[in-house]
Amino acid sequence: MRFSALVERIAGEGADAWLTHYEARRAHERGEDVILLSVGDPDFDTPEVVRERAIECIRAGDTHYTPTSGRLPLREAIVALHAARSGQTVSPDQVVPLSGAQNALFSSSLCLAGPGDEVISIEPMYPTYPATIEVSGARLVRVPAPPGKGFRIDLEALERAITARTRAIFFATPSNPTGVIMSEAELAIIGELARRHSLWIVADEVYAGLAPGGRVPSLAATLPDRVVTIGSLSKSHAMTGWRAGWVIGPREFTVHIESLVMCMLFGLPGFIQEAAITALGIAPAAESQIREYCRSRGEFMRRELRGISHLDCFVPEAGMFMLLDVRATGLSGYEFMRGLYEAEAVSVLDGGAFGSQTGGFVRVCFAAEEDVLREACTRIRRFVVSLPPAATRRGGST
Ligand SMILES: Cc1ncc(COP(=O)(O)O)c(C=O)c1O
């Protein structure tokens, strides 16, 4: 039997990146002594008031179809959060609730580009980006944010990458995996290029609530006609499993997202929308709790890793991840990830999953309890110490 060309575009790297993580998760579920630091899922519960609200709504029978474009109070709550974060005031019909930021990225990709077009994104990039961008038929063009520049975007390479076919620039700020936040100065240049070449900007702000002050610099207020902002409650409220996210953009764009929702999602469950309204109502407190949690766990992790020879931490500006530079061990990120898992049952993510800039790194999620992090670092140290000298394994060249 035959499949569509689309199945080719959604297979590959992005999906493979998670195989070790899934293997580790299955072992963990079987009760094996596995430490999972490979996924960005805070290890504490969704706030109780949010869970209670969902339960109350289910009990009250809020289990039927909902308006496909989302309930007005939810859209209004997102409008308020977005205004506080970006300074942009939008109307509720410029907001569409979707099933997580991932669903919002996918929908935006389908509505903004297609076959024959090019879409730029910044490497390292979240592993779903290549398939999410190319599912539309557009070609992904990668612009580096290299380790030698502290993983900040190479703006000259960005300018060179723009062609007559370019339709959009996708990026995450703060970035996953680097935790780098786009600066005002970088955004000003990106905005100018977007204006000059008539491009869309898709700003994935799924980690914005974890940035200092709960916000990141944004172009939304300066370029309201071409900026699409993506957000969700997954990271800021420990709500990864609720699949509550949104997209915000000019009305001429959200009208198409609404049509897509009609044929793809048909609206978020009512009890999820009501719980999301409650979550947005406590956003400042929930976000400052997770920021403090991540700050203290990130510092703890850095202290525990200090002194392990051949390993270097890249300190994030925000978020729940840290990149470990493993190049001095002589291993690639993939080899380090597999070796560490097989020898010490610690699951981290190969930096290569985010593209070639991070091929010599692994990504560690530190949103976990201190005793878990301490034990993980003990195992990482033991693994690194057990490695033969890098020079020997690489035939004398390090
Ligand atoms: C940069 C980035 N964008 C989007 C997502 C997906 O988020 P959500 O759970 O809201 O779909 C993630 C999840 O880790 C992410 O890291």
The ligand as an SDF file (V2000), in Angstrom:
LIG
                    3D

 16 16  0  0  0  0  0  0  0  0999 V2000
   10.8210   24.9720   22.2580 C   0  0  0  0  0  0  0  0  0  0  0  0
    9.5960   24.1430   22.4790 C   0  0  0  0  0  0  0  0  0  0  0  0
    8.4880   24.4200   21.7660 N   0  0  0  0  0  0  0  0  0  0  0  0
    7.3620   23.7040   21.9360 C   0  0  0  0  0  0  0  0  0  0  0  0
    7.2910   22.6720   22.8420 C   0  0  0  0  0  0  0  0  0  0  0  0
    5.9980   21.9110   22.9960 C   0  0  0  0  0  0  0  0  0  0  0  0
    5.3090   22.4250   24.1070 O   0  0  0  0  0  0  0  0  0  0  0  0
    3.8170   21.9730   24.4500 P   0  0  0  0  0  0  0  0  0  0  0  0
    3.8990   20.9600   25.5470 O   0  0  0  0  0  0  0  0  0  0  0  0
    3.1330   23.2060   24.9060 O   0  0  0  0  0  0  0  0  0  0  0  0
    3.2340   21.4170   23.2100 O   0  0  0  0  0  0  0  0  0  0  0  0
    8.4060   22.3430   23.6110 C   0  0  0  0  0  0  0  0  0  0  0  0
    8.3670   21.2280   24.5620 C   0  0  0  0  0  0  0  0  0  0  0  0
    9.3350   20.8240   25.1510 O   0  0  0  0  0  0  0  0  0  0  0  0
    9.5900   23.1080   23.4260 C   0  0  0  0  0  0  0  0  0  0  0  0
   10.6830   22.8450   24.1270 O   0  0  0  0  0  0  0  0  0  0  0  0
  1  2  1  0
  2  3  1  0
  2 15  2  0
  3  4  2  0
  4  5  1  0
  5  6  1  0
  5 12  2  0
  6  7  1  0
  7  8  1  0
  8  9  2  0
  8 10  1  0
  8 11  1  0
 12 13  1  0
 12 15  1  0
 13 14  2  0
 15 16  1  0
M  END
$$$$
